[in-house]
Amino acid sequence: MIIKLQCSRTMTLVGVTLIALTLSSWTVNGDFSERPRNTLALSEERTILRCCSHKRNANFKWIKYRHSLPEKICERGRCPKDNNYQIDGRTQGCNDLVVVSASANDAALYECEIDEGSSAAAHLVVYSCGTNISNSRDIVEGDRVAIRCEIMWKDKPQFQAYWKDEKGNVLNSSNFTEQQDAYVSTLMVSTRRPELLGFSWVFQFLALPVTDNKIDTSAPVANWTLERMNVSYPVGSVRTSCRDDACERKVGDLITCFADGFPLPDYLWLDEDDKQVSRNPELIVRSGDTQKYKCVAANTIRGRSHSASVSVKVFIREEKLGSSPAPVNYYIAVIVTLVLVFIIVSFGRRFLKDKAKLKILFRSKRRGDTKHGTQETRELTQSIQPLPSDNEGTVDNNASNDDGDGDDDDDDDDDSASDGW
């Protein structure tokens, strides 16, 4: 029973606490479930200021204060005076003010008012960045480029400006300078020749809000990046795939020309009579005893052409018939053929030798020569090696042919030969 009473008391305390927190939040926020927040917008960027209420059918009004002068811009879902402002009420209980394309005139204090009573305000800070060169491809080695970012609202809180390179290294950290209705930060860059082909500088601008001389990490941050700032420089040294000013090549070989410079240079090959041979970096060697070529590389910067050239003498290497080494497959075929011939000759000689011995054996048996035949048969039997099965039929046929031959002269010769053993 005591445990039940303690649990009920605990639940009652939790409920009272939740109700108190809800009432306190309503007291602090009033009719607002979400107040407008300070916003940083890049110039020409679409921006939204949100204002929401606990009430279902609340009437919203947006008032713009620029240089402390009020201007009603939107009321009851309509913005009749300026097409750059729109109302988005698709979120339940919210009335979002949409700035279609932010500009310097939109940098102001915006107040959201509900039912002619409660109101909340927030700053819209607009910033823009750029360089003093309209086309980044017109930047030439040695130019001093000013990268400028400005925040266009004088009633804004203080900001700290940071400039970083593509590796995240801080190049400059300073406060803004005040100019008319904006605060400006400028980074001066002295351009240099890139270390790698296709290299482009990347610069990042950060504006961090400062409150009581401390950076406010919870406030919005201005962030802008400048990319693809290529540095142009004229054509420098020209070289070819020949290591020296002369080389030896075969007819049909390629010689390649290389050159430094941005924009990438165009190439032209000329012969010794200054006639055009190729408009590509590669040159195909033509027939002749000795050829002299010149490679010209050129690029154009700000309407001015820059060029450089290199000459190379090519000695034609003639190939003699039969001088080229035989392919590996040729040697393999020769070796395989020799091995096969050796195997065939070895087995053929052994076969013929065994066949002759068999003839003598069968003839001695047919005559019935017991004195010499028995000894002869033993010797031949021991000396004859077993033949393959395919040759058995051949031996039998030869033996039968010998038996039915009826040639007495051959038999007499064999007898005389056997008598002499």
SETIBA-288692 format. One line per 5 residues: their letters; for each residue y, z, x of C-alpha. Coordinates in Angstrom, 2 decimals. Layout:
residues N
a) Y,Z,X; ...;
end
This chain:
residues 421
miikl) 0.00,0.00,0.00; 2.34,0.90,2.81; 1.58,-2.39,4.56; 2.44,-4.35,1.38; 5.78,-2.55,1.08;
qcsrt) 6.63,-3.32,4.71; 5.77,-7.01,4.24; 7.89,-7.27,1.10; 10.84,-5.65,2.89; 10.47,-8.06,5.80;
mtlvg) 10.42,-11.07,3.49; 13.49,-9.77,1.68; 15.39,-9.37,4.95; 14.45,-12.92,6.04; 15.62,-14.35,2.73;
vtlia) 18.91,-12.46,2.86; 19.45,-13.66,6.44; 18.87,-17.31,5.50; 21.23,-17.06,2.55; 23.89,-15.46,4.76;
ltlss) 23.55,-18.18,7.38; 23.82,-20.90,4.74; 26.91,-19.30,3.20; 28.48,-18.84,6.63; 27.86,-22.53,7.52;
wtvng) 29.41,-23.60,4.24; 32.33,-21.32,4.94; 32.88,-22.80,8.38; 32.34,-26.45,7.42; 33.72,-26.17,3.93;
dfser) 32.79,-29.28,1.96; 31.54,-31.07,5.09; 27.89,-31.47,6.00; 28.93,-33.57,9.04; 32.42,-33.78,10.51;
prntl) 33.87,-36.75,12.44; 33.41,-36.58,16.21; 35.61,-37.71,19.07; 34.49,-41.20,20.03; 35.00,-43.48,23.05;
alsee) 34.86,-47.19,22.24; 34.97,-50.18,24.58; 37.53,-52.77,23.61; 36.23,-55.32,21.07; 33.24,-53.10,20.35;
rtilr) 32.05,-52.14,16.84; 32.59,-48.41,16.29; 31.69,-45.97,13.49; 33.29,-42.63,12.56; 31.02,-40.62,10.23;
ccshk) 32.12,-38.14,7.58; 29.62,-36.47,5.19; 29.90,-33.92,2.34; 27.61,-31.52,0.49; 28.94,-32.88,-2.78;
rnanf) 27.15,-35.76,-4.43; 30.14,-37.56,-5.93; 32.84,-36.63,-3.44; 35.95,-38.79,-3.04; 36.78,-39.63,0.58;
kwiky) 40.09,-40.64,2.08; 40.74,-41.79,5.66; 44.16,-41.29,7.24; 45.18,-42.68,10.61; 47.72,-40.84,12.84;
rhslp) 49.20,-42.93,15.61; 52.12,-41.36,17.48; 52.03,-38.59,14.85; 52.79,-41.06,12.03; 50.29,-40.89,9.12;
ekice) 48.90,-44.09,7.63; 46.40,-44.15,4.78; 43.88,-46.88,5.56; 40.86,-46.32,3.28; 40.38,-44.51,-0.06;
rgrcp) 37.52,-44.43,-2.58; 35.45,-46.87,-0.55; 38.17,-49.51,-0.10; 40.35,-50.49,2.87; 42.88,-52.95,1.41;
kdnny) 45.48,-53.04,4.19; 43.46,-54.05,7.24; 40.32,-56.17,7.44; 39.42,-54.52,10.73; 38.38,-51.39,8.79;
qidgr) 35.41,-51.17,6.43; 33.59,-48.40,4.56; 29.82,-48.03,4.80; 28.48,-45.69,2.08; 24.80,-46.55,2.32;
tqgcn) 23.94,-43.09,3.69; 23.74,-40.56,0.85; 26.68,-38.15,0.82; 28.42,-39.93,3.72; 31.46,-42.16,4.01;
dlvvv) 31.42,-44.02,7.35; 34.59,-45.64,8.63; 33.66,-48.83,10.51; 36.08,-50.28,13.09; 34.92,-53.89,13.32;
sasan) 36.53,-54.66,16.70; 38.21,-51.81,18.55; 41.58,-52.54,20.18; 44.57,-50.65,21.56; 46.09,-50.35,18.05;
daaly) 42.94,-48.58,16.83; 43.26,-45.79,19.40; 44.46,-42.93,17.21; 43.59,-39.66,15.43; 41.56,-40.24,12.24;
eceid) 41.43,-37.64,9.47; 38.72,-37.54,6.80; 39.81,-35.81,3.55; 37.44,-34.81,0.70; 38.68,-34.46,-2.89;
egssa) 42.30,-33.95,-1.80; 41.23,-30.66,-0.23; 39.14,-30.13,2.89; 39.87,-32.34,5.89; 38.56,-32.89,9.42;
aahlv) 39.92,-35.10,12.22; 38.63,-36.80,15.38; 40.07,-38.97,18.14; 39.06,-42.59,18.65; 39.74,-43.43,22.29;
vyscg) 39.63,-47.11,23.21; 39.24,-48.28,26.80; 39.05,-51.68,28.46; 38.16,-52.91,31.95; 38.54,-56.11,33.94;
tnisn) 39.71,-57.69,37.17; 42.81,-59.54,38.27; 40.68,-62.68,38.69; 39.77,-64.45,35.47; 36.68,-66.19,36.87;
srdiv) 34.46,-64.05,39.06; 33.10,-67.19,40.77; 36.58,-67.85,42.20; 36.40,-64.78,44.44; 36.53,-65.86,48.07;
egdrv) 35.67,-63.95,51.20; 38.65,-61.84,52.26; 40.26,-61.55,48.81; 41.47,-58.17,47.60; 40.23,-57.70,44.05;
airce) 41.68,-55.09,41.72; 39.16,-53.73,39.21; 41.19,-51.99,36.50; 40.13,-49.74,33.63; 42.57,-48.17,31.17;
imwkd) 42.22,-45.68,28.35; 44.62,-46.56,25.59; 45.68,-43.32,23.91; 48.22,-40.91,25.32; 47.25,-37.98,23.09;
kpqfq) 43.73,-37.97,24.46; 42.29,-35.11,26.52; 42.35,-35.49,30.30; 39.70,-37.64,31.97; 38.29,-37.85,35.49;
aywkd) 37.60,-41.38,36.75; 34.62,-42.31,38.93; 33.73,-45.62,40.56; 30.21,-46.30,41.83; 28.46,-49.21,43.53;
ekgnv) 25.09,-50.77,42.71; 23.27,-48.01,44.64; 25.01,-45.20,42.75; 27.26,-44.21,45.65; 30.66,-42.85,44.58;
lnssn) 33.36,-45.16,45.94; 36.38,-43.40,44.50; 37.10,-40.34,42.40; 40.61,-39.75,41.10; 42.71,-38.95,38.09;
fteqq) 44.26,-41.65,35.93; 47.83,-42.78,36.41; 50.01,-42.83,33.32; 51.43,-46.22,32.31; 53.18,-46.62,28.94;
dayvs) 50.59,-45.94,26.22; 47.57,-45.84,28.50; 46.03,-44.09,31.45; 44.92,-46.50,34.18; 42.40,-46.27,37.03;
tlmvs) 42.22,-49.08,39.61; 39.68,-49.78,42.35; 40.74,-52.16,45.13; 37.92,-54.10,46.76; 38.19,-56.21,49.92;
trrpe) 35.52,-58.85,49.51; 33.15,-59.72,52.31; 30.41,-62.24,52.94; 27.18,-61.21,51.23; 24.28,-60.15,53.38;
llgfs) 21.68,-61.96,51.29; 21.73,-65.25,49.44; 22.38,-64.70,45.75; 23.81,-61.24,46.40; 26.30,-60.04,43.77;
wvfqf) 28.29,-56.83,43.68; 27.88,-54.36,40.85; 30.57,-51.76,40.09; 30.31,-48.97,37.53; 33.22,-47.10,35.95;
lalpv) 32.80,-43.63,34.46; 35.43,-41.56,32.65; 34.40,-37.94,32.14; 36.45,-35.72,29.76; 38.04,-32.66,31.36;
tdnki) 38.77,-29.44,29.46; 40.41,-26.46,31.18; 40.03,-28.24,34.53; 36.26,-28.54,33.98; 34.20,-31.58,33.07;
dtsap) 33.04,-31.36,29.46; 29.45,-32.60,29.53; 29.16,-32.47,25.72; 32.03,-34.92,25.15; 31.55,-38.72,25.06;
vanwt) 31.76,-40.62,28.34; 33.37,-43.99,29.03; 30.87,-46.19,30.85; 31.47,-49.78,31.98; 29.71,-52.00,34.53;
lermn) 31.04,-55.07,36.32; 28.22,-57.40,37.29; 27.83,-60.78,38.96; 30.89,-60.69,41.18; 29.75,-63.38,43.60;
vsypv) 31.74,-63.94,46.77; 32.27,-67.57,47.78; 32.45,-68.60,51.44; 32.43,-71.99,53.17; 29.46,-73.65,54.82;
gsvrt) 28.70,-72.12,58.18; 26.01,-73.02,60.68; 23.65,-75.91,59.87; 20.14,-76.08,61.34; 16.91,-78.03,60.83;
scrdd) 13.20,-77.31,60.94; 13.20,-78.77,64.49; 13.66,-75.89,66.88; 15.88,-77.89,69.22; 18.09,-80.93,68.85;
acerk) 15.00,-83.10,69.45; 11.43,-82.93,68.17; 8.28,-85.00,67.85; 6.96,-85.98,64.42; 4.54,-88.43,62.84;
vgdli) 5.60,-91.09,60.35; 5.76,-89.50,56.88; 6.42,-85.93,58.12; 9.27,-83.88,56.61; 12.30,-82.42,58.38;
tcfad) 14.23,-79.79,56.40; 17.93,-78.97,56.72; 19.32,-75.43,56.14; 22.91,-74.18,55.78; 24.70,-70.94,54.81;
gfplp) 27.38,-70.92,52.12; 28.18,-70.11,48.50; 28.27,-72.00,46.21; 25.05,-73.48,47.53; 25.88,-76.57,49.63;
dylwl) 24.92,-80.18,48.98; 23.02,-82.07,51.69; 23.26,-85.62,53.04; 21.10,-87.27,55.71; 22.52,-90.17,57.76;
deddk) 20.82,-92.41,60.32; 22.28,-93.44,63.67; 24.26,-96.23,61.92; 25.79,-93.65,59.52; 23.85,-95.09,56.61;
qvsrn) 22.68,-92.75,53.88; 18.98,-91.94,54.13; 18.54,-89.00,51.75; 20.60,-86.70,49.52; 18.03,-83.89,49.60;
peliv) 17.51,-81.08,52.11; 14.23,-82.78,53.12; 14.03,-85.99,55.14; 10.93,-88.22,55.41; 10.46,-89.60,58.95;
rsgdt) 10.33,-93.41,59.02; 8.50,-95.72,61.43; 10.12,-96.60,64.76; 10.01,-95.59,68.41; 12.88,-93.10,68.29;
qkykc) 15.11,-92.15,65.37; 18.37,-90.20,65.41; 19.49,-88.46,62.22; 22.44,-86.30,61.16; 22.37,-83.68,58.38;
vaant) 25.70,-82.92,56.63; 26.05,-79.83,54.37; 29.13,-79.31,52.19; 30.42,-77.08,49.38; 33.70,-76.85,47.44;
irgrs) 35.78,-73.69,47.01; 38.99,-73.68,44.95; 39.14,-77.46,45.05; 38.80,-77.67,48.82; 35.73,-79.16,50.48;
hsasv) 34.07,-77.49,53.48; 31.38,-79.20,55.54; 29.35,-78.85,58.72; 26.69,-81.04,60.37; 23.94,-81.11,62.96;
svkvf) 22.23,-84.05,64.73; 18.58,-84.29,65.68; 16.59,-86.90,67.64; 13.06,-87.59,66.41; 10.39,-89.09,68.67;
ireek) 7.68,-90.85,66.71; 4.14,-89.81,67.66; 1.71,-92.71,67.22; -1.89,-91.87,66.38; -4.60,-93.94,68.18;
lgssp) -7.76,-95.07,66.43; -10.61,-92.70,67.08; -8.32,-90.10,68.57; -8.42,-87.96,65.54; -11.12,-85.30,65.68;
apvny) -14.18,-85.85,63.52; -14.44,-83.65,60.48; -16.73,-80.64,60.46; -19.01,-82.20,57.84; -19.82,-85.02,60.24;
yiavi) -21.20,-82.62,62.86; -23.21,-80.75,60.26; -24.80,-83.99,59.01; -25.76,-85.03,62.55; -27.40,-81.67,63.29;
vtlvl) -29.37,-81.66,60.02; -30.61,-85.23,60.68; -31.81,-84.37,64.20; -33.68,-81.31,62.93; -35.43,-83.34,60.22;
vfiiv) -36.45,-86.06,62.71; -37.89,-83.44,65.08; -39.92,-81.84,62.28; -41.30,-85.19,61.08; -42.30,-86.35,64.59;
sfgrr) -43.99,-83.01,65.42; -46.08,-82.93,62.28; -46.90,-86.68,62.60; -48.24,-86.35,66.13; -50.37,-83.36,65.18;
flkdk) -51.74,-85.18,62.17; -52.74,-88.27,64.18; -54.43,-86.16,66.86; -56.50,-84.20,64.33; -57.47,-87.42,62.52;
aklki) -58.90,-88.97,65.72; -60.98,-85.87,66.39; -62.39,-85.93,62.89; -63.51,-89.51,63.33; -65.52,-88.60,66.41;
lfrsk) -67.05,-85.61,64.61; -68.29,-87.59,61.62; -69.74,-90.39,63.75; -71.68,-87.99,65.92; -73.19,-86.42,62.81;
rrgdt) -74.19,-89.81,61.43; -76.10,-90.79,64.58; -77.88,-87.48,64.64; -77.17,-86.86,68.31; -78.45,-83.35,68.58;
khgtq) -78.07,-82.96,72.29; -74.49,-83.96,72.65; -73.50,-83.84,69.00; -74.05,-80.14,68.55; -71.93,-79.21,71.54;
etrel) -69.39,-81.87,70.65; -69.23,-80.62,67.07; -68.53,-77.06,68.23; -65.76,-78.15,70.55; -64.12,-80.35,67.94;
tqsiq) -64.49,-77.71,65.24; -62.79,-75.11,67.44; -60.01,-77.47,68.49; -59.19,-78.86,65.01; -56.64,-76.79,63.07;
plpsd) -56.80,-76.61,59.29; -54.99,-79.54,57.63; -52.85,-79.34,54.53; -54.60,-79.86,51.20; -52.74,-83.12,50.62;
negtv) -54.44,-84.76,53.60; -58.02,-83.92,52.64; -58.46,-86.95,50.44; -57.13,-89.24,53.15; -59.60,-87.95,55.71;
dnnas) -62.56,-88.37,53.37; -61.60,-91.92,52.53; -61.27,-92.88,56.17; -64.64,-91.36,56.95; -66.33,-93.22,54.10;
nddgd) -64.73,-96.45,55.21; -66.07,-95.94,58.72; -69.59,-95.29,57.41; -69.69,-98.45,55.40; -68.05,-100.65,57.91;
gdddd) -71.22,-101.97,59.58; -69.42,-102.74,62.80; -72.20,-102.36,65.44; -69.88,-103.11,68.35; -67.73,-100.10,67.61;
ddddd) -70.81,-97.91,67.28; -72.11,-99.11,70.63; -68.78,-98.35,72.22; -68.77,-94.91,70.75; -72.38,-94.33,71.91;
sasdg) -71.58,-95.39,75.40; -68.56,-93.15,75.35; -70.62,-90.23,74.12; -73.38,-90.90,76.68; -70.84,-90.56,79.42;
w) -69.79,-87.03,78.42;
end
